[in-house]
Amino acid sequence: MAIVIDDDACMGCEACVETCPDAFEMNTDGDKATVKDADSDAECVDEAIDACPAEAISKS
């Protein structure tokens, strides 16, 4: 399953980046999160999904 961030829903809080830096990073503008590794199987991915206050992260 690939990790996906809804760019419209992301509010740039960096919770996912702080929780799972192996899979997420901030974009070049620093205002939205992006997926660094869409196929990451890091244990922290599910924790980052749960930590997102905007519920912008999912697996598809």
Contacts in CASP RR format, 6 or more apart in sequence:
PFRMAT RR
TARGET T0000
AUTHOR 0000-0000-0000
METHOD contacts of the structure
MODEL  1
MAIVIDDDACMGCEACVETCPDAFEMNTDGDKATVKDADSDAECVDEAID
ACPAEAISKS
1 59 0 8 1.000
1 60 0 8 1.000
2 38 0 8 1.000
2 39 0 8 1.000
2 59 0 8 1.000
2 60 0 8 1.000
3 23 0 8 1.000
3 35 0 8 1.000
3 37 0 8 1.000
3 38 0 8 1.000
3 39 0 8 1.000
3 40 0 8 1.000
3 45 0 8 1.000
3 57 0 8 1.000
3 58 0 8 1.000
3 59 0 8 1.000
4 35 0 8 1.000
4 38 0 8 1.000
4 57 0 8 1.000
4 58 0 8 1.000
4 59 0 8 1.000
4 60 0 8 1.000
5 16 0 8 1.000
5 24 0 8 1.000
5 32 0 8 1.000
5 33 0 8 1.000
5 34 0 8 1.000
5 35 0 8 1.000
5 56 0 8 1.000
5 57 0 8 1.000
6 54 0 8 1.000
6 56 0 8 1.000
6 57 0 8 1.000
6 58 0 8 1.000
7 32 0 8 1.000
7 56 0 8 1.000
9 54 0 8 1.000
9 55 0 8 1.000
9 56 0 8 1.000
10 32 0 8 1.000
10 33 0 8 1.000
10 54 0 8 1.000
10 56 0 8 1.000
11 53 0 8 1.000
11 54 0 8 1.000
11 56 0 8 1.000
12 26 0 8 1.000
12 30 0 8 1.000
12 31 0 8 1.000
12 32 0 8 1.000
12 33 0 8 1.000
13 52 0 8 1.000
13 53 0 8 1.000
13 54 0 8 1.000
14 26 0 8 1.000
14 33 0 8 1.000
15 48 0 8 1.000
15 51 0 8 1.000
15 52 0 8 1.000
15 53 0 8 1.000
16 23 0 8 1.000
16 24 0 8 1.000
16 33 0 8 1.000
16 48 0 8 1.000
16 49 0 8 1.000
16 51 0 8 1.000
16 52 0 8 1.000
16 57 0 8 1.000
17 24 0 8 1.000
17 25 0 8 1.000
17 26 0 8 1.000
17 33 0 8 1.000
19 44 0 8 1.000
19 47 0 8 1.000
19 48 0 8 1.000
19 51 0 8 1.000
20 40 0 8 1.000
20 42 0 8 1.000
20 44 0 8 1.000
20 45 0 8 1.000
20 47 0 8 1.000
20 48 0 8 1.000
21 36 0 8 1.000
22 36 0 8 1.000
22 37 0 8 1.000
22 40 0 8 1.000
22 42 0 8 1.000
22 44 0 8 1.000
23 35 0 8 1.000
23 36 0 8 1.000
23 37 0 8 1.000
23 40 0 8 1.000
23 42 0 8 1.000
23 44 0 8 1.000
23 45 0 8 1.000
23 48 0 8 1.000
24 33 0 8 1.000
24 34 0 8 1.000
24 35 0 8 1.000
24 36 0 8 1.000
24 48 0 8 1.000
25 33 0 8 1.000
25 34 0 8 1.000
25 36 0 8 1.000
26 32 0 8 1.000
26 33 0 8 1.000
26 34 0 8 1.000
27 33 0 8 1.000
27 34 0 8 1.000
33 56 0 8 1.000
33 57 0 8 1.000
45 59 0 8 1.000
48 57 0 8 1.000
49 57 0 8 1.000
49 58 0 8 1.000
49 59 0 8 1.000
END
